[in-house]
Amino acid sequence: MPKDYEMETFKRNENEAISTELNTERLPTETAVRRAQLLVERDNQVLSHLGKVPVLKRNFALMSMLGFSCTVMNTWEGELVLFLQSFENGGYAGAIYGYIIVWIGTLCVFASMGELASMAPTSGGQYHWVYMLAPTKSRKFLSYLIGWLTVIGWQAAVAGLGFLAAALIQGVAVMGNPSYEPMPWQKTLLLWASIAFAVFVNTVISSALPKVEGLVLILHVLGFFAILVPLVYLSPHGSAKQVFTVFLNEGGWHTQGLSFMLGMIASVFNFLGADGAVHMSEEIQNPGVIVPRAMVFTILLNGALGFGILVAVLFCVGDVDSILASPTGFPFMAIFEQGVGSERGAQTMASILVILNLCATVSLVASASRMTWSFARDRGLPGWFYISKIERRTSIPIIAIALTTTISYLLALVNIGSSVAFNDIVSLTINGLYGAYLIGNSLLLWRRVTGHIRPYNRDNTELINVSHETLSWGPTRIPEPLGTIINAFGCAYLLVMLFFSFWPTSINPTAKTMNMSSLMVGATIIWSIIYYALWARKVYSGPVIEIK
């Protein structure tokens, strides 16, 4: 009898063991270690049900991932850096109302994406979801195409943010020395330095990355108040009527409505990146719950901070002609200087943005490299055998990080010859990522409306969400009919924003102001199709099932 009892006790399923241990108030060291092991085993079991072998360490929890996502998105910082774009097309009121629309639209998009992340929490994200949701005949090619758009979008984002960090450093230098003339080659070197810093954190001290992201979250919030308080307290204020009712159309468009729509694209860029948590899924504890929460909480927190800084800056604009002609290239630096009345004070405030942009580069390199590694693991990239390798000691995709670094360094060379050409390349960020979001969320809408997704079953022991035949909801799901309404609104929002993201910022654009993103997206799609026809169709068959 005792022996039978022992065997019965030993055969308790994993979920009961975890539940029992979590409810223990005082845990001895051995029990706490065992609980951590059980949690990791449970998460790895979820990944194995998706057909993947766990190879990365799960070091991230909710707060560290919230810090990670907030710094990738960089919303309130972006509202300052890209203030000119939304102000010229929209003006005071247009910038505010456009921001609110983008905030709501982005929240709906990522709420639905959170459901997908809960269903299949893998580093591949969008291309895995498209494969599992799409019809049999088209799923292989659609998944492959979305994989390329997502990889290119993230790689462009790394180079783009490195470029902004370099430009901010030069802008701060101009504030301190008006005779300084920024040179393109200097910006390239600064871009290289910012990427090198990100690579250092992602490789040499990679084990400390979760703690670094937790610290950055604190800096992200404190930096907001360090800029907001002196700006609002010391600056002269405009009228509320001006801020909430005055629209501008500096792009020369035929209607104010068209100008307003184009001004919203700056806010769209500032809300990109919450899906960085998705590409870190295989390094997160309980990703089916933590990833959706991190994405939604990030948008709520960053959205509130971004709205606060936008309203504050609009009230403190002062002399519009003066800030638009700022030699730093960033109107917000002139607003700081006018507002606080101190060159050194304004430089200090601007330096906070430099530091936070460098921190964001760290997170971007991590997300971009994981996405690249995952797509290579599924044989979607040239050289996939090497790119998909994991460094055994640290359990990080070291070659994927090296590839991400190399791409950014090579793109930085383009800036020496032409900053216009460089900007055209990094414009792929919005188009590539929004295109991937739209297809994935649209397929989810189709499957949920037609009732092809089974209820969540935590006791499942078979492969799930590897194709449309095995679709099952994850632990995080929006109740119906609210889930369908949010999903549909998010898709409509994505479609409209994707359409306007290809437009130039002013009518009758020159070669310098023309938006070449349509050309870049077209070139990316053509290249991926050619590679698919010649080689990838023979080796890429969708997400590889590594565990039968």
Disulfide bonds with the S-S distance in Angstrom:
none
